[in-house]
Amino acid sequence: MDVSERIKKNLISRIKETQDIDLLKDIESIFDSKSDEVVDLTEDQLRAIETGRNQIKNGQFKAHQQVISEMKKRLESK
């Protein structure tokens, strides 16, 4: 049995056994979000994306690791 089949069987078993409705909804949401469905964005969302792209072009961003490092320092100083 390959890794993919093992994972599928494991997930199926665990899904069948759970009574946690929130977990089941989360799993359903994950599958729904993986569809090829096109999502229409609002004008506000499109503007926010454009703003973000412009900020990146202008160098107005920080690397993920830099933000994490700054937050750790901030939390340690409290």
C-alpha positions as CSV (number, residue, x, y, z in Angstrom):
1,M,0.0,0.0,0.0
2,D,1.5,3.4,-1.0
3,V,1.5,6.4,1.3
4,S,-1.5,8.0,-0.4
5,E,-3.7,4.9,0.1
6,R,-2.6,4.6,3.7
7,I,-3.4,8.3,4.4
8,K,-6.8,7.9,2.8
9,K,-7.7,4.8,4.8
10,N,-6.6,6.5,8.0
11,L,-8.6,9.6,7.3
12,I,-11.7,7.7,6.3
13,S,-11.5,5.7,9.5
14,R,-11.0,8.7,11.7
15,I,-13.8,10.6,10.0
16,K,-16.2,7.7,10.5
17,E,-15.4,7.5,14.2
18,T,-15.6,11.2,15.1
19,Q,-18.6,12.7,16.6
20,D,-17.1,16.2,16.6
21,I,-19.4,18.2,14.3
22,D,-17.0,21.2,14.3
23,L,-14.2,19.0,13.0
24,L,-16.4,17.5,10.3
25,K,-17.5,21.0,9.2
26,D,-13.8,22.1,9.1
27,I,-12.9,19.0,7.0
28,E,-15.9,19.8,4.7
29,S,-14.7,23.4,4.4
30,I,-11.2,22.3,3.4
31,F,-12.6,20.1,0.6
32,D,-15.0,22.8,-0.5
33,S,-12.1,25.4,-0.7
34,K,-10.1,23.1,-2.9
35,S,-12.7,23.2,-5.7
36,D,-12.0,25.0,-9.0
37,E,-14.8,27.4,-8.3
38,V,-14.1,31.0,-9.3
39,V,-14.7,33.5,-6.5
40,D,-15.9,37.0,-7.4
41,L,-14.1,39.6,-5.3
42,T,-15.7,42.8,-4.1
43,E,-14.3,46.2,-5.1
44,D,-12.9,46.6,-1.6
45,Q,-11.1,43.3,-1.8
46,L,-9.7,44.1,-5.3
47,R,-8.4,47.5,-4.0
48,A,-6.8,45.9,-1.0
49,I,-5.0,43.4,-3.2
50,E,-3.8,46.2,-5.5
51,T,-2.6,48.2,-2.4
52,G,-0.7,45.2,-1.2
53,R,0.9,44.6,-4.6
54,N,1.9,48.3,-4.7
55,Q,3.4,48.1,-1.3
56,I,5.5,45.1,-2.3
57,K,6.7,46.9,-5.5
58,N,7.7,49.8,-3.3
59,G,9.5,47.7,-0.8
60,Q,7.0,48.4,2.0
61,F,7.0,44.9,3.5
62,K,8.9,42.7,6.0
63,A,10.0,39.1,5.6
64,H,8.0,36.6,7.7
65,Q,11.0,35.7,9.8
66,Q,11.7,39.4,10.6
67,V,8.1,39.8,11.8
68,I,8.3,36.7,14.0
69,S,11.6,37.9,15.4
70,E,10.2,41.3,16.2
71,M,7.1,39.8,17.9
72,K,9.2,37.5,20.0
73,K,11.3,40.4,21.2
74,R,8.2,42.5,21.9
75,L,6.6,39.6,23.9
76,E,9.8,39.0,25.9
77,S,10.0,42.6,26.9
78,K,6.5,42.5,28.6
